[in-house]
Amino acid sequence: MDLTRRHLLAAAAATPFALAARSGLAADPWRRTVVLVELNGGNDGLNTVIPYADPLYRSLRPKLAVPRDQILTLDEHLGLHPKLERLMPLWIDGQMAIALGVGYPNPNLSHFRSIDIWETATEAERFAEDGWIVRLLKESRPAASLPAEGVVLGRNDPGPLSGEGARIVALRRLKALRKRNRKPLVENIGTANPGLAHVVDIQNRMDIAERRLVERNLQAVALPGEFPKHDFGQQMEIAARLIAGGTGVPVIKCALGGFDTHGSQLYKHPKLLDQLAESLGAFSRAMKSAGLWDRVLVMTYAEFGRRPHENASGGTDHGTAAPHFLLGGRVRGGFYGEQPPLDRLQAKNLARRLDFREIYAAVARDWWGLKADFLKARALPLIS
């Protein structure tokens, strides 16, 4: 549960700066952007950030363990999967943080319930209608001049952007945005039918947001290099265009699916990690070229990790704690928390070392300068 000693010292040293940063953000807390990346299905953390020095890793995974000579060494204990090589420059430059053993108390192994817990930032036994980002929006609203408060890319659920009152745009492709813009706005129907009036109000807000995005002519935004042609790569390209195009949208939600690797993981998982790394690598280069890397924070999340033991189908089953990545020019790189020990499993699962709300608290308080009292968690010292 503890941070590494190095980051505890960094946190103490940075306290005056952090307070000043929060004060400076108070006038415009939403001027920075967060890109949420959902690893849909539950990523296998043990083959993502690998405890290669622990002999139990190979005994638990005789077929799925990554060969030692292929692992990208991070320190004397942990390394990255070789398909994440494109992220190594960010690690070396101190622009990538790895939160280890992230989960929550009383974990739920249902895809649907667990992702709901992550996306609403509630306890396992409590339910909430609004996503955690929408709960932040109720504390402080972005400027009405912004085209939208959040954009959901691809065929993805809004997740943390679900809830009442937010100006959210669902955008699969830029061409689809142009087509939808041709629809006329629905006129106000009065108060005779409150339910219908509410639906019309939501549709009007979406239409207005889409029209404002079209005015930015995002297809004309110049980006350096090429983005991958697969779906996640295209999501990250649109995210880069939204930011470089000056839309000011504070939250962009993307997702990469397929991580529910109950079988044939040896073939499926490396391809997913390759897509993740090449897309995030292209995105970071685009943001650096535009001089915007300091104003962007990329954060991965998933409903859960996988079990340490491989199963009889050449895969891994639903687990609990897993590592997650945070990337950006103002990220204080390094490890946070500690790798869950393989010799002290809890109900055959990895023991939690960090609560995911500690990451959210850092985003809310040190990135956006908000109070976020509902999180009830300390903020990890992730932001410089």
Buried (B, 14 or more C-beta within 10 A) or exposed (E): EEBBEEBEEBBEEBEEEBEEBBEEBEEBBBBBBBBBBBBBBBBBBBBBBBBBBBEEBBEBBEEBBBEEEEBBBBEEBBBBBBBBBBBBEBBEEEBBBBBBBBBBEEBBBEBEEBBBBBBBBBBEEEEBEBBBBBBBBEBBBBEEEBBBBBBBBBEBBBBBBBBEBBBBBBBBEBEEBBEBBEEEEEEEEEEEEEEEBEEBBBEBBBBBBBBBBBEBEBEEBEBEEEBBEBBBBBBBBBBBBBBBBEBBBBBBBBBBBBBBBBBEBBEBBBEBBBBBBBBBBBBBBBBBBBEBBBBBBBBBBBBBBBBBBBBEEBBBBBBBBBBBBBBBBBBBBBBBBBBBBBEEBEEEBBBBBBBBBBBBBBBBBBBBBBEBEBBEBBBBBBBB
